């Protein structure tokens, strides 16, 4: 939002539309494909490389992780991709938070991949 000087609403619309555009192309081409909505780790937002090592997890609680990830998951869930890809999560605590958060979205299918040392 900051880099492109977007409002919160504009950023949400872009995320939502990215799923819809992919779904439309698949429909038009009659392709046998799926659409994944991707959500990365909290640490990527910090811009300090900690998304690779999870050093930030000690300062976070499971509830804080859930609160941070919930808006992105809600936008993507509303767009109805085939599934959500929680990608390169570097810590067990953040993974646990994501698993708990998914309970709030019972119709969402997801996978979770880890970045581990």
N, C-alpha and C positions, 0 to 999 in steps of 0.2 A: 504494500500500500504506500509506504513511504517513498520507495524508489520511483514508482510510477505516478505518485501523487493521486492515488485513488481513495475514494471514501470507502468506509467499511461495506456499504451496500454495493458499490461498484465491484469491489473485490469478491464479494459473495456471488454476485451475478456472473463474473468470469469463471469462477470455480464451477458453479452450477451449469453454465453453458458449455463448458469444456466436455462434460459428460454427455450432454444432449447432442452436441456436434458429432462426437464419436459414434453415438447410437444412430444418428441420422445417416451417417456414411455407411455404417454396417447395413442398415435397412435398404438404402439405395442400391448398394452393391450386392445385396443378398449374400453377404459374406457369413461364413461360419466362425464368428469371432465373439469374444466377450469384452466387456468394458470394465476395467478396474479403476476405482477411484483411489489414488495414492495418498497416504498420509505418512509423513516422515516423523522422526523423533523430535522431541522438544528441543534438544540441543542444537538442531540445525538453525533454529531461530536466534540462538545466542551468537552465531557467527564467530565462534572461537575454536572450532574443531572438536568440541566436546561431544558432538553427535557420533563420533567414532569411538570414544572411550567411556562415555557415560559419567564423567566426573561430576556432572551437575546433580546426579540423583540423590546425593546425601542432603542437599538443600531442599528437596522436594518431598512432598507426601503423595500417597496414592490419590488422595482427594484433589490435590493441586494439579497432578497430571491429568486426572479426569476432567477437571474444570478447564484446563488449557486445550485439551483435545476435543472436547464436546462440540464446540461450534463448528469446527471443520468436519467432524463426522456427521453432524446434523445437516449441513449443507449437502454433502455428498449423498447421504441417505435419502434426502428429499429428491435428488436428481435420479435416483434409482439405477446406479451402475449394477453390473452383474455381481460384483463383490467389491469389498474394500481391501486394499493391500496396505497393511501397516508394515512399512519397509525399514529395514536396517535399524531396528530398535536395539540400543546397546546395553540395556540393563533389564534385569528380571523385574525390578520394581515398576518400571514404566510398562513392561509387558503385562504385568498383573493389573495395572490400572486400566489398560486398554481392554483386557479380557472382561473386567468388571463393567467398564463403560458399554461394551457391546450388549450387555443385558438390558440396557435402556433402549436398544434398537433391535428388538427380537426378529425383525424381518430381514436384517442385514446379514449377508454372508461375508466372511472375511478370512484372510490369512495374515499371519504375522511372521516376518523374517527377522532374524537377529544379525547383528554385527558383533562378533565376539572375538576375543583375543585367545 
